[in-house]
């Protein structure tokens, strides 16, 4: 494991870049963090790892001075979401936590985090979905209209920001204002495969649109040299 002190990591890392540890095992996630070294200071842990020992990994990363995005995407009745959020906040292993951007869920998560520093982010519309997908699910709104409604619901609930695709980042920034967190998955360096992302953009374009943080997974994790891939993204980000 990279043992470099936090100040050394910060020299290379840009805290706006969040690398997704979407890997099958904790061991593979630890290996990737070690390969990346000082190039990244912020990691996302999603359901694949959280279903196993992901919270323990989150604690390890925080102990090393790194930031952690816990991508739980909580979605349940208000009482359950409030208790789950309180348990996560007590663990003190995360900086960001996702919940689905529905009024009852958002308000419960805000209540559950209490006085902790945990930031609550509402998931607007998953980046794998487009207008046709929403119609098939049964929504009467298209992507942009639904995202706008959910951004406003996040604000009304007192949450800290949203998860929104690069295409909706400008809208989120316009509605949310300068301190609103706009975390954008679906970010792909120029020439990279879109994989399953229906609404993607380059790092530079996402930041110009209003993103505060970028989530990048496979372009770093699947690279021959993950550290070099991360540094190339950081270089593009810092040029904006």
GUDOTI-903174 format. One record per residue (C-alpha): z, x negated, y; residue number from 1; chain; residue in three letters. Coordinates in steps of 0.5 Angstrom, whole numbers. Each point is the difference from the previous one (the first is absolute). Last residue first. Layout:
// residues N
     pz     px     py  seq  mol  type
      Z      X      Y  NUM    A   ALA
...
This chain:
// residues 240
     pz     px     py  seq  mol  type
    -35     19     48  240    A   UNK
     -1     -7     -2  239    A   UNK
      7      0     -3  238    A   UNK
     -2      5     -5  237    A   UNK
     -6     -4     -2  236    A   UNK
      4     -6     -1  235    A   UNK
      5      4     -4  234    A   UNK
     -5      3     -5  233    A   UNK
     -2     -7     -1  232    A   UNK
      7     -2     -1  231    A   UNK
      1      5     -5  230    A   UNK
     -7     -2     -4  229    A   UNK
      2     -7      0  228    A   UNK
      7      2     -3  227    A   UNK
     -3      4     -5  226    A   UNK
     -5     -6     -3  225    A   UNK
     -4      3     -5  224    A   UNK
      1      7      3  223    A   UNK
      2      6     -4  222    A   UNK
      7      1      4  221    A   UNK
     -3     -2      7  220    A   UNK
     -6      5      0  219    A   UNK
      3      4     -5  218    A   UNK
      6      2      5  217    A   UNK
      0      1      7  216    A   UNK
      4      4      4  215    A   UNK
     -1     -1      8  214    A   UNK
      6      1      5  213    A   UNK
      0      3      7  212    A   UNK
     -7      3      0  211    A   UNK
     -3      2      6  210    A   UNK
     -8      1     -1  209    A   UNK
      0     -8      2  208    A   UNK
      5     -1     -5  207    A   UNK
     -4      3     -5  206    A   UNK
     -7     -3      2  205    A   UNK
      3     -7      0  204    A   UNK
      3      1     -7  203    A   UNK
     -7      3     -3  202    A   UNK
     -1      8     -1  201    A   UNK
      1      5     -6  200    A   UNK
      0      7     -1  199    A   UNK
     -2      2     -7  198    A   UNK
      4     -6     -3  197    A   UNK
      0      0     -8  196    A   UNK
     -3     -7      0  195    A   UNK
     -3     -1      7  194    A   UNK
     -3     -7     -2  193    A   UNK
      1     -6      5  192    A   UNK
     -6     -2      4  191    A   UNK
      4      0      7  190    A   UNK
      7      0     -2  189    A   UNK
      3      7     -3  188    A   UNK
      6      4      3  187    A   UNK
      1      7     -4  186    A   UNK
      7      0      2  185    A   UNK
      2      1      8  184    A   UNK
      7      0      2  183    A   UNK
      0      3      7  182    A   UNK
      7      0      3  181    A   UNK
      1      3      6  180    A   UNK
      3     -4      6  179    A   UNK
     -6      0      4  178    A   UNK
     -1      8      0  177    A   UNK
      0      4     -6  176    A   UNK
     -6      5      2  175    A   UNK
     -5     -5      2  174    A   UNK
      2     -5     -5  173    A   UNK
     -1      5     -5  172    A   UNK
     -6      2      2  171    A   UNK
     -3     -8      0  170    A   UNK
      3     -1     -7  169    A   UNK
     -4      6     -3  168    A   UNK
     -6     -4     -2  167    A   UNK
      5     -6     -2  166    A   UNK
      3      5     -5  165    A   UNK
      7      3      2  164    A   UNK
      7     -2     -3  163    A   UNK
      4      3      6  162    A   UNK
      6     -2      5  161    A   UNK
      7      0      1  160    A   UNK
      3      7     -2  159    A   UNK
      3      4      5  158    A   UNK
     -2      7     -3  157    A   UNK
     -4      2      6  156    A   UNK
     -4     -7      0  155    A   UNK
     -2      1     -8  154    A   UNK
     -2      7      1  153    A   UNK
     -5     -2      6  152    A   UNK
     -3     -6     -5  151    A   UNK
      0      6     -5  150    A   UNK
     -4      4      4  149    A   UNK
     -5     -5      2  148    A   UNK
     -1     -3     -7  147    A   UNK
     -2      7     -2  146    A   UNK
     -5      1      6  145    A   UNK
     -3     -7     -2  144    A   UNK
      0      1     -7  143    A   UNK
     -3      7      0  142    A   UNK
      4      7      0  141    A   UNK
      0      6     -5  140    A   UNK
      4     -4     -5  139    A   UNK
     -1      2     -7  138    A   UNK
      0     -6     -4  137    A   UNK
     -8      1     -1  136    A   UNK
     -1      0      8  135    A   UNK
      5     -6      1  134    A   UNK
     -5     -4     -5  133    A   UNK
     -6      2      3  132    A   UNK
      3     -2      7  131    A   UNK
      1     -7     -3  130    A   UNK
      6     -3     -4  129    A   UNK
      1     -7     -2  128    A   UNK
      4     -2      6  127    A   UNK
      5      5     -1  126    A   UNK
      1      5      5  125    A   UNK
      6      0      5  124    A   UNK
      6     -4     -4  123    A   UNK
      6      0      5  122    A   UNK
      4     -6      2  121    A   UNK
      7     -1      0  120    A   UNK
      3     -7      3  119    A   UNK
      6     -2     -4  118    A   UNK
      5     -3      6  117    A   UNK
      6      4     -3  116    A   UNK
      4      5      4  115    A   UNK
     -2      6     -5  114    A   UNK
     -6     -1     -4  113    A   UNK
      1      7     -3  112    A   UNK
      0      4      6  111    A   UNK
     -7     -4      2  110    A   UNK
     -2      2     -8  109    A   UNK
      2      7      1  108    A   UNK
     -4      1      6  107    A   UNK
     -6     -3     -3  106    A   UNK
      0      4     -6  105    A   UNK
      1      7      3  104    A   UNK
     -6     -2      5  103    A   UNK
     -5     -2     -5  102    A   UNK
     -2     -8      1  101    A   UNK
      1     -2     -7  100    A   UNK
      5     -5      0   99    A   UNK
     -1     -8      1   98    A   UNK
      6     -5      1   97    A   UNK
      0     -6      5   96    A   UNK
      5     -6      0   95    A   UNK
      2      0     -7   94    A   UNK
      6     -3     -4   93    A   UNK
      6      3      3   92    A   UNK
      2      3     -6   91    A   UNK
      4      5      4   90    A   UNK
     -7      2      3   89    A   UNK
     -3      2     -6   88    A   UNK
      6      4     -2   87    A   UNK
      0      4      6   86    A   UNK
     -8      1     -1   85    A   UNK
      1      3     -7   84    A   UNK
      6      4      3   83    A   UNK
     -5      3      6   82    A   UNK
     -6      1     -5   81    A   UNK
      4      4     -5   80    A   UNK
      3      5      6   79    A   UNK
     -7      1      3   78    A   UNK
     -3      2     -6   77    A   UNK
     -5     -6     -3   76    A   UNK
     -5     -5      2   75    A   UNK
      2     -7      1   74    A   UNK
     -6     -5      1   73    A   UNK
      4     -5     -3   72    A   UNK
     -4     -6      3   71    A   UNK
      6     -5      2   70    A   UNK
     -3     -4      5   69    A   UNK
      4     -7      0   68    A   UNK
      2     -5      5   67    A   UNK
      1     -7     -2   66    A   UNK
      6     -5      1   65    A   UNK
      1     -2     -7   64    A   UNK
      5      5     -1   63    A   UNK
     -4      5      2   62    A   UNK
     -5     -2     -5   61    A   UNK
      5      0     -6   60    A   UNK
      3      7      2   59    A   UNK
     -8      3      0   58    A   UNK
      0     -3     -7   57    A   UNK
      6      3     -2   56    A   UNK
     -3      7      3   55    A   UNK
     -6     -1     -4   54    A   UNK
      3     -1     -7   53    A   UNK
     -4      5     -4   52    A   UNK
     -3      7      4   51    A   UNK
      1     -4      6   50    A   UNK
     -6     -5     -2   49    A   UNK
     -5      5     -1   48    A   UNK
      2      5      5   47    A   UNK
     -1     -5      6   46    A   UNK
      3     -7      2   45    A   UNK
     -3     -2      7   44    A   UNK
      1     -7      2   43    A   UNK
      2     -3      7   42    A   UNK
      0     -8      2   41    A   UNK
     -6     -2     -2   40    A   UNK
     -4     -7      0   39    A   UNK
      6     -4     -1   38    A   UNK
      0      0     -8   37    A   UNK
     -6      4     -2   36    A   UNK
      0     -3     -7   35    A   UNK
      8      2     -1   34    A   UNK
     -1      7      3   33    A   UNK
     -6      1     -6   32    A   UNK
      5     -3     -5   31    A   UNK
      6      4      2   30    A   UNK
     -5      6     -1   29    A   UNK
     -3     -2     -7   28    A   UNK
      7     -1     -2   27    A   UNK
      2      7      3   26    A   UNK
     -5      3     -5   25    A   UNK
     -6      5      1   24    A   UNK
     -3     -3      7   23    A   UNK
      0      4      6   22    A   UNK
      3     -5      5   21    A   UNK
     -3      3      6   20    A   UNK
      0     -6      5   19    A   UNK
      2      2      7   18    A   UNK
     -3     -3      6   17    A   UNK
      3      2      7   16    A   UNK
      6     -5     -1   15    A   UNK
     -6     -6      1   14    A   UNK
      2     -6     -5   13    A   UNK
     -1     -7      1   12    A   UNK
      5     -2      5   11    A   UNK
      5      6     -3   10    A   UNK
      0     -4     -6    9    A   UNK
      3     -6      3    8    A   UNK
      5      4      4    7    A   UNK
      2      4     -7    6    A   UNK
      2     -6     -4    5    A   UNK
     -5     -3     -5    4    A   UNK
      3      2     -7    3    A   UNK
     -7      3     -3    2    A   UNK
      2      2     -7    1    A   UNK
